[in-house]
């Protein structure tokens, strides 16, 4: 017998406004990377049923198709607003959102390797496969994408994992907060340096609003 008072939330909560194009970029990437995550796990478990340790994995095929269709919807929205795709600012924002999504997934997953190892996957190999396939899909619509197949990109991702592990270790020490924060400063600076270096790598020019992203067919 619980109820959510949405009227109260709209009056009491402060809102942050995001321009629609930012929502389109982020949601498109989220849906497409979700598709590649789900379908990769589904295919792996279909080929290796001994790792299918929970019934929920049987539903991944349907879920990944939902993610893919949602991504196609946002692709259509972007193509209907070509001003979001056809200038130098769009190229910069496209690279920024790609980098944000890929790095966030990689760092988070590398903290949860037990799950992926438990279903017979190598976490880093899984993530790189997802990143590469997502990037190839994204290149069909975004005006510029990262060169994720450049070995330097993977090397910098792994370096960020090492730095992030050091950051987490600082948080687990018994040092006082001031000392912890001082120890974090050079590590955060190192992370920022790696991010900037990845962002400044020569991008891949891509994208078009003139052709359909997918032919009408069931995608696996």
Secondary structure in CASP SS format (residue, H / E / C, confidence):
PFRMAT SS
TARGET T0000
AUTHOR 0000-0000-0000
METHOD secondary structure of the structure
MODEL  1
X C 1.00
X C 1.00
X C 1.00
X C 1.00
X C 1.00
X H 1.00
X H 1.00
X H 1.00
X H 1.00
X H 1.00
X H 1.00
X H 1.00
X C 1.00
X C 1.00
X C 1.00
X C 1.00
X C 1.00
X C 1.00
X C 1.00
X H 1.00
X H 1.00
X H 1.00
X H 1.00
X H 1.00
X H 1.00
X H 1.00
X H 1.00
X H 1.00
X H 1.00
X H 1.00
X H 1.00
X H 1.00
X H 1.00
X H 1.00
X H 1.00
X H 1.00
X H 1.00
X H 1.00
X H 1.00
X H 1.00
X H 1.00
X H 1.00
X H 1.00
X H 1.00
X H 1.00
X H 1.00
X H 1.00
X C 1.00
X H 1.00
X H 1.00
X H 1.00
X C 1.00
X C 1.00
X C 1.00
X H 1.00
X H 1.00
X H 1.00
X H 1.00
X H 1.00
X H 1.00
X H 1.00
X H 1.00
X H 1.00
X H 1.00
X H 1.00
X H 1.00
X H 1.00
X H 1.00
X H 1.00
X H 1.00
X H 1.00
X H 1.00
X H 1.00
X H 1.00
X H 1.00
X H 1.00
X H 1.00
X H 1.00
X H 1.00
X H 1.00
X C 1.00
X H 1.00
X H 1.00
X H 1.00
X C 1.00
X C 1.00
X C 1.00
X H 1.00
X H 1.00
X H 1.00
X H 1.00
X H 1.00
X H 1.00
X H 1.00
X H 1.00
X H 1.00
X H 1.00
X H 1.00
X H 1.00
X H 1.00
X H 1.00
X H 1.00
X H 1.00
X H 1.00
X H 1.00
X H 1.00
X H 1.00
X H 1.00
X H 1.00
X C 1.00
X C 1.00
X C 1.00
X H 1.00
X H 1.00
X H 1.00
X H 1.00
X H 1.00
X H 1.00
X C 1.00
X C 1.00
X C 1.00
X C 1.00
X H 1.00
X H 1.00
X H 1.00
X H 1.00
X H 1.00
X H 1.00
X H 1.00
X H 1.00
X H 1.00
X H 1.00
X H 1.00
X H 1.00
X H 1.00
X H 1.00
X H 1.00
X H 1.00
X C 1.00
X C 1.00
X C 1.00
X C 1.00
X C 1.00
X E 1.00
X E 1.00
X C 1.00
X C 1.00
X C 1.00
X C 1.00
X C 1.00
X H 1.00
X H 1.00
X H 1.00
X H 1.00
X H 1.00
X H 1.00
X H 1.00
X H 1.00
X H 1.00
X H 1.00
X H 1.00
X H 1.00
X H 1.00
X H 1.00
X H 1.00
X H 1.00
X H 1.00
X H 1.00
X H 1.00
X H 1.00
X H 1.00
X C 1.00
X C 1.00
X C 1.00
X C 1.00
X C 1.00
X H 1.00
X H 1.00
X H 1.00
X H 1.00
X H 1.00
X H 1.00
X H 1.00
X H 1.00
X H 1.00
X H 1.00
X H 1.00
X H 1.00
X H 1.00
X H 1.00
X H 1.00
X H 1.00
X H 1.00
X H 1.00
X H 1.00
X H 1.00
X H 1.00
X H 1.00
X H 1.00
X C 1.00
X C 1.00
X C 1.00
X C 1.00
X E 1.00
X E 1.00
X C 1.00
X C 1.00
X C 1.00
X C 1.00
X C 1.00
X C 1.00
X C 1.00
X C 1.00
X C 1.00
X C 1.00
X C 1.00
X C 1.00
X C 1.00
X C 1.00
X C 1.00
END
